[in-house]
């Protein structure tokens, strides 16, 4: 997976997938601590140490995720 560092650069981190839970989410058994910010979109075009822009998460009043 790609994780974001404090300076907003990305790095690739190998992980081990244990399985998939009932909700369809992956269960990661190693490689992440749980405190990392993981990239969710655009991962196929990233390169190591590339700077990224972090979009704020939509809140429950932002129907459709429009910023």
Secondary structure, DSSP 8 states (H G I E B T S, - for coil): -EEE-TTSBEEE---EEEEE-TTS-EEEEES--S-SEE--S-GGG--TT-B--------TTSGGG--
